[in-house]
């Protein structure tokens, strides 16, 4: 089978149904060739495959493979109808046809070489699209509908455009182009419509004075809340941290927010000895975890010269970046050394503690 060679005799374009009007034209064409098997002309039934390429050798296959398993060859001559569709020829680029041949009983195809360049006939499929161009001829009267128009450059529109609700830049528009429909100004002035409700993005700067007759609302996004201790807590050295009653807040952190946390309060030693004292650690916890970065204080109340020195106070806080979502913030205390201490209390004592949480929008 490796002796088979193909010599192109004729490549012509015919519609599948013969010569018809352009409006009935298809993308099929008739390929006529001559096949030799060694030194003699081939005869019989052959299987052939046809592929389009963008180069005479190598290159990329264009479109799909057309297969004909029953090509009649008589004295070397054959004719087949091929249809690769319109897209391979739509751009007018050069195309080459590669043919492979075999008899039904043979195991594999033999690819004929060289590829045959497609001549002008199949490129006539581009005329299939020509009928749509008739709609834009001089004879076109009300033949183009809104559905056929996607967009057109404003510079190509001449004459007066009345009621152009979507116009943004046309000196010959009659009437008013409302800002709500996308108007962005004119050649002489850029403006914001201050007569209606409007949201304006971007940074704005004013070089003169701004007078507001109504209420001026600034940037929102800050939320603050404070809770207070509801009872005193007695802490014993080496007993570990214990939640101060009432100092718990559960918050929902939105995306793009930071959290400012602050606590203050007082404690008193229970020692009556002249040199008695109590040392207490107070810490802020987020979801039960110590966040670090100075979020605790060690406070000592000593019984030295009088009642006032038996008391001590704490006040500290920090800004935290916390993942969006629900979080619980608490304040706990632990005895570290000396005697027991009473930490915080109700609103009837000067020891009452507080926990303030502020959500700050970035």
Backbone torsions as a table, in degrees:
resi	resn	phi	psi	omega
1	UNK	NA	-16.2	-178.4
2	UNK	-73.8	-1.1	176.7
3	UNK	-85.9	-10.7	-174.5
4	UNK	-66.2	134.1	175.1
5	UNK	-132.8	155.1	-179.9
6	UNK	-123.2	132.3	174.9
7	UNK	-118.5	121.3	-178.5
8	UNK	-74.5	126.8	175.0
9	UNK	-97.6	-52.2	-174.5
10	UNK	-144.0	140.2	171.4
11	UNK	-129.2	109.1	-174.8
12	UNK	-128.9	159.5	-179.2
13	UNK	-106.3	120.7	174.5
14	UNK	-132.9	148.4	173.9
15	UNK	-75.9	162.4	-178.4
16	UNK	-61.5	-25.3	-177.5
17	UNK	-109.5	20.0	-179.6
18	UNK	92.4	-165.2	179.4
19	UNK	-75.6	119.1	-179.1
20	UNK	-132.8	178.5	176.5
21	UNK	-69.6	159.4	-177.6
22	UNK	-59.3	-35.1	-176.4
23	UNK	-64.0	-21.2	179.8
24	UNK	-102.2	5.8	-173.8
25	UNK	-65.3	141.5	175.4
26	UNK	-112.9	-175.5	-179.5
27	UNK	-96.1	3.7	-179.0
28	UNK	-78.6	150.7	173.7
29	UNK	-145.3	159.8	-178.3
30	UNK	-98.2	127.6	175.6
31	UNK	-107.7	122.9	178.7
32	UNK	-113.0	134.8	-179.2
33	UNK	-149.1	-179.3	179.2
34	UNK	-131.0	132.6	-175.0
35	UNK	-118.2	128.7	175.6
36	UNK	-116.6	144.7	177.0
37	UNK	-114.5	94.3	-172.1
38	UNK	72.2	-131.7	-177.8
39	UNK	-87.1	-5.3	-174.7
40	UNK	-113.7	158.5	176.7
41	UNK	-72.9	137.6	-178.2
42	UNK	-77.6	150.2	174.3
43	UNK	-144.2	149.2	179.4
44	UNK	122.0	-167.0	-179.1
45	UNK	-103.7	128.6	-177.5
46	UNK	-124.0	155.8	170.5
47	UNK	-101.3	133.9	-177.9
48	UNK	-134.0	145.9	170.8
49	UNK	-120.6	147.1	-176.6
50	UNK	-129.9	127.9	179.2
51	UNK	-130.5	144.3	175.8
52	UNK	-99.6	138.4	176.9
53	UNK	-129.6	162.0	179.0
54	UNK	-97.1	10.8	178.8
55	UNK	-151.8	157.5	-178.6
56	UNK	-69.1	-24.4	173.6
57	UNK	-148.3	152.0	-175.8
58	UNK	64.7	-136.0	176.3
59	UNK	72.8	-166.3	-176.1
60	UNK	-120.0	136.7	176.5
61	UNK	-69.2	136.1	179.7
62	UNK	-108.3	122.8	178.9
63	UNK	75.9	-166.2	-175.2
64	UNK	-97.2	169.1	178.7
65	UNK	-85.5	133.8	175.8
66	UNK	-100.8	127.4	-178.3
67	UNK	-119.0	134.0	174.5
68	UNK	-129.5	112.4	-174.7
69	UNK	-89.2	2.7	-178.0
70	UNK	-144.7	65.4	178.0
71	UNK	-88.7	120.1	179.6
72	UNK	-83.3	123.1	178.7
73	UNK	-115.5	123.5	-179.7
74	UNK	-124.8	117.5	-178.9
75	UNK	52.7	36.3	177.2
76	UNK	91.0	-21.4	-175.4
77	UNK	-86.9	141.4	174.8
78	UNK	-149.8	160.3	176.7
79	UNK	-144.2	133.1	178.8
80	UNK	-131.8	149.9	174.8
81	UNK	-95.9	125.4	-178.8
82	UNK	-116.9	143.6	178.3
83	UNK	-142.8	100.9	176.7
84	UNK	-97.0	7.6	-174.5
85	UNK	80.3	-179.6	-176.9
86	UNK	-90.2	-24.4	-171.4
87	UNK	-64.0	-35.8	-179.6
88	UNK	-63.4	-22.9	-176.3
89	UNK	-109.6	-3.1	-172.5
90	UNK	-62.6	-33.3	-177.1
91	UNK	-88.8	-6.2	178.7
92	UNK	78.8	12.5	-179.0
93	UNK	-75.9	156.4	178.9
94	UNK	-64.7	142.7	179.1
95	UNK	-135.3	143.5	177.5
96	UNK	-122.2	140.9	-177.2
97	UNK	-100.8	125.6	176.2
98	UNK	-108.3	128.3	-176.2
99	UNK	-116.6	136.5	172.5
100	UNK	-123.0	141.1	-170.8
101	UNK	-133.0	146.8	168.6
102	UNK	-162.7	158.9	170.3
103	UNK	-86.0	159.3	-174.0
104	UNK	-58.4	-34.5	-175.3
105	UNK	-82.4	-10.3	-176.6
106	UNK	-86.3	149.1	-172.6
107	UNK	-74.8	-31.2	-174.3
108	UNK	-143.0	162.9	-179.4
109	UNK	-82.3	149.4	170.8
110	UNK	-106.2	122.6	-180.0
111	UNK	-84.4	125.4	-178.8
112	UNK	-81.5	145.8	-178.2
113	UNK	-137.6	143.0	2.5
114	UNK	-83.7	170.9	171.9
115	UNK	-64.3	152.0	-178.8
116	UNK	-101.1	126.5	179.3
117	UNK	-72.3	134.9	178.1
118	UNK	-74.9	130.0	177.7
119	UNK	-90.0	-163.8	-164.6
120	UNK	-71.8	-22.0	-170.0
121	UNK	-56.9	-50.8	-178.1
122	UNK	-64.3	-22.0	-179.0
123	UNK	-70.2	-10.9	177.4
124	UNK	-67.1	-8.9	177.3
125	UNK	-62.6	-18.6	179.0
126	UNK	-63.7	-21.3	179.0
127	UNK	-70.7	-12.5	176.1
128	UNK	-60.4	-32.1	-178.9
129	UNK	-84.4	-7.4	-173.5
130	UNK	-70.2	-24.8	-177.9
131	UNK	-63.2	-31.7	179.9
132	UNK	-68.3	-24.5	179.1
133	UNK	-71.4	-22.1	179.1
134	UNK	-59.6	-29.1	-177.7
135	UNK	-65.3	-17.9	-178.9
136	UNK	-107.8	16.7	178.0
137	UNK	-80.4	177.0	179.5
138	UNK	-64.4	-21.3	-179.7
139	UNK	-81.8	-2.0	-177.2
140	UNK	-72.8	114.8	175.7
141	UNK	-128.9	111.0	-178.9
142	UNK	56.5	33.3	-178.1
143	UNK	-99.1	-7.6	178.7
144	UNK	-110.4	123.1	-178.5
145	UNK	-101.9	170.8	179.0
146	UNK	-58.4	-35.1	-177.0
147	UNK	-65.7	-21.1	-178.3
148	UNK	-88.7	-6.4	-176.7
149	UNK	-111.8	121.2	177.0
150	UNK	-91.1	-55.2	177.7
151	UNK	-162.6	162.6	177.8
152	UNK	-148.7	140.4	-179.2
153	UNK	-63.0	136.9	-178.6
154	UNK	-60.4	-30.4	-178.6
155	UNK	-66.4	-17.8	-179.2
156	UNK	-90.0	-2.7	179.3
157	UNK	-94.1	123.1	179.3
158	UNK	-117.4	164.4	-177.9
159	UNK	85.8	-174.2	-178.8
160	UNK	-89.8	128.8	178.0
161	UNK	-104.1	105.9	-178.0
162	UNK	-89.0	144.8	176.0
163	UNK	54.1	44.3	-178.8
164	UNK	-83.8	85.7	-174.0
165	UNK	-64.6	-25.7	-176.8
166	UNK	-103.4	7.0	-178.7
167	UNK	-71.8	140.4	178.0
168	UNK	-123.1	-18.7	-178.4
169	UNK	-156.6	85.0	179.2
170	UNK	-148.7	115.4	-176.6
171	UNK	-68.7	-21.8	-176.3
172	UNK	-101.0	19.1	175.7
173	UNK	-76.9	131.8	175.4
174	UNK	-94.2	151.8	-178.8
175	UNK	84.8	-164.4	-175.4
176	UNK	-107.8	132.5	173.2
177	UNK	-94.5	107.6	-174.6
178	UNK	-70.8	145.4	178.1
179	UNK	-61.7	-32.9	-179.2
180	UNK	-61.3	-22.7	179.8
181	UNK	-96.0	14.7	172.9
182	UNK	105.9	5.4	179.3
183	UNK	-62.4	134.1	-177.6
184	UNK	-118.8	9.0	177.6
185	UNK	125.6	-159.4	-179.7
186	UNK	-141.4	-174.1	-179.2
187	UNK	-69.1	-17.6	-174.9
188	UNK	-108.0	-14.5	-173.8
189	UNK	-158.1	134.2	168.9
190	UNK	-102.7	139.5	-172.9
191	UNK	-147.3	160.4	169.2
192	UNK	-115.1	135.2	-179.0
193	UNK	-74.4	104.7	-177.6
194	UNK	-94.1	6.1	-178.4
195	UNK	-95.0	-10.6	-179.3
196	UNK	-130.8	165.9	176.4
197	UNK	-64.2	132.0	-174.2
198	UNK	-157.2	139.8	173.9
199	UNK	-105.7	124.3	-175.2
200	UNK	-116.3	126.0	179.3
201	UNK	-91.5	167.5	176.7
202	UNK	86.8	167.9	178.5
203	UNK	-81.2	138.9	-179.5
204	UNK	-123.8	137.6	177.8
205	UNK	-125.4	137.5	178.3
206	UNK	-119.3	127.8	-177.5
207	UNK	-84.6	-21.7	-179.6
208	UNK	-105.2	-166.0	179.0
209	UNK	-80.9	148.8	177.9
210	UNK	-119.3	121.5	178.8
211	UNK	-111.4	128.2	-179.1
212	UNK	-116.4	118.7	179.9
213	UNK	-79.4	-31.0	-178.9
214	UNK	-96.0	-149.2	-179.3
215	UNK	-92.6	128.1	177.5
216	UNK	-95.4	116.7	-178.6
217	UNK	-100.6	123.4	180.0
218	UNK	-84.4	-169.4	-179.4
219	UNK	-68.2	125.3	176.8
220	UNK	-90.3	167.4	177.1
221	UNK	133.8	-1.3	177.7
222	UNK	-104.9	128.1	178.7
223	UNK	-130.1	128.4	-178.5
224	UNK	-125.0	144.5	175.9
225	UNK	-148.3	145.3	-178.9
226	UNK	-130.8	135.7	172.6
227	UNK	-120.7	158.9	-174.2
228	UNK	-125.6	153.2	177.7
229	UNK	-64.7	144.6	-176.3
230	UNK	-109.2	-5.7	179.1
231	UNK	-165.0	161.2	175.4
232	UNK	-79.6	151.8	179.5
233	UNK	-120.5	123.3	176.4
234	UNK	-91.5	121.6	-179.3
235	UNK	-111.3	143.1	-179.4
236	UNK	-114.7	136.3	179.6
237	UNK	-53.0	139.2	176.4
238	UNK	68.3	15.4	-179.6
239	UNK	-92.7	-6.0	179.8
240	UNK	89.7	173.3	-177.2
241	UNK	-77.6	140.6	177.9
242	UNK	-131.7	139.1	-180.0
243	UNK	-64.0	131.8	174.3
244	UNK	-76.3	123.9	-175.5
245	UNK	-54.8	129.5	176.3
246	UNK	92.9	-17.6	-176.2
247	UNK	-93.9	67.9	178.5
248	UNK	-138.1	130.7	173.9
249	UNK	-134.4	130.8	172.6
250	UNK	-106.8	122.4	-174.1
251	UNK	-124.9	159.2	172.9
252	UNK	-113.1	114.9	-176.5
253	UNK	-91.5	115.2	176.2
254	UNK	-72.7	162.5	174.9
255	UNK	-64.1	140.4	178.1
256	UNK	83.5	16.9	-179.9
257	UNK	-117.7	151.3	167.0
258	UNK	-112.7	164.2	-174.6
259	UNK	-123.6	124.0	173.1
260	UNK	-100.0	126.4	-177.5
261	UNK	-121.3	132.9	179.6
262	UNK	-142.7	142.1	175.7
263	UNK	-138.6	148.7	171.0
264	UNK	-148.1	163.6	-179.1
265	UNK	168.7	-173.7	-178.0
266	UNK	-137.5	165.9	176.9
267	UNK	-145.1	162.6	179.6
268	UNK	-140.2	140.1	178.5
269	UNK	-77.6	149.3	177.3
270	UNK	-94.6	-1.1	-177.5
271	UNK	-74.8	138.2	175.5
272	UNK	-107.1	0.1	179.2
273	UNK	-71.4	151.4	-177.6
274	UNK	-59.3	-37.5	179.9
275	UNK	-105.2	18.6	-178.6
276	UNK	-70.7	153.0	178.7
277	UNK	-158.1	167.6	172.8
278	UNK	-138.5	131.7	175.5
279	UNK	-113.7	128.0	-173.9
280	UNK	-131.6	137.0	170.2
281	UNK	-97.3	131.6	176.2
282	UNK	-117.1	132.3	-176.0
283	UNK	-138.7	150.5	171.5
284	UNK	-94.2	134.9	177.5
285	UNK	-121.5	138.5	174.7
286	UNK	-113.9	114.8	-175.9
287	UNK	55.2	37.4	177.4
288	UNK	78.6	6.7	-176.5
289	UNK	-118.2	135.3	177.4
290	UNK	-71.6	121.7	-175.2
291	UNK	-81.8	-6.8	-179.0
292	UNK	75.8	-166.6	175.7
293	UNK	56.0	58.1	172.6
294	UNK	62.6	32.1	179.3
295	UNK	-95.4	31.3	169.9
296	UNK	-150.7	160.5	177.3
297	UNK	-135.8	145.6	172.5
298	UNK	-104.7	121.7	-172.9
299	UNK	-121.4	135.0	179.2
300	UNK	-123.1	128.4	173.8
301	UNK	-112.6	121.4	-175.0
302	UNK	-116.6	139.6	178.2
303	UNK	-90.3	88.1	-173.6
304	UNK	-116.4	-71.6	-170.9
305	UNK	-110.6	-2.2	-179.6
306	UNK	163.2	-175.2	-173.5
307	UNK	-61.5	-40.2	-173.7
308	UNK	-66.1	-27.4	-178.8
309	UNK	-82.7	-8.3	176.3
310	UNK	-79.3	-7.8	-179.8
311	UNK	-109.2	154.9	174.6
312	UNK	-147.6	159.5	-176.6
313	UNK	-130.4	156.9	172.3
314	UNK	-126.8	152.7	175.3
315	UNK	-160.8	113.7	-179.7
316	UNK	-159.9	165.4	179.1
317	UNK	-175.4	177.4	-179.9
318	UNK	-163.3	164.9	173.8
319	UNK	-96.9	129.4	-177.3
320	UNK	-120.1	141.5	171.1
321	UNK	-98.5	112.4	-174.0
322	UNK	-119.5	143.2	179.1
323	UNK	-60.4	144.0	177.6
324	UNK	-56.8	145.1	179.4
325	UNK	129.7	-170.2	-177.1
326	UNK	-85.5	135.0	179.5
327	UNK	-142.9	148.9	178.6
328	UNK	-113.4	126.4	-178.2
329	UNK	-114.1	130.7	-176.9
330	UNK	-135.5	166.2	173.3
331	UNK	-125.6	128.4	-179.2
332	UNK	-125.8	161.5	-179.9
333	UNK	-135.8	151.3	178.8
334	UNK	-143.4	136.9	174.8
335	UNK	-73.7	134.6	-177.3
336	UNK	-111.0	-39.1	-178.9
337	UNK	-162.2	167.0	179.3
338	UNK	77.3	-150.6	-176.7
339	UNK	-85.3	172.3	173.1
340	UNK	-60.3	156.8	178.5
341	UNK	-135.8	150.2	173.0
342	UNK	-100.0	120.7	-175.9
343	UNK	-108.5	129.0	177.6
344	UNK	63.3	-169.7	-177.9
345	UNK	172.3	-169.5	-179.8
346	UNK	-85.2	-174.8	179.9
347	UNK	-76.2	5.1	176.4
348	UNK	-97.3	3.4	-178.4
349	UNK	-129.9	153.2	179.0
350	UNK	-73.9	-5.4	-179.7
351	UNK	-86.5	-5.8	-174.7
352	UNK	-54.1	133.4	-177.9
353	UNK	-103.8	163.9	179.2
354	UNK	-139.3	157.6	174.9
355	UNK	-133.7	117.0	-179.2
356	UNK	-112.9	133.5	178.5
357	UNK	-126.1	128.1	179.3
358	UNK	-123.1	124.7	172.9
359	UNK	-89.8	124.2	-175.8
360	UNK	-119.3	121.1	178.9
361	UNK	-76.2	132.2	-179.0
362	UNK	-67.9	NA	NA
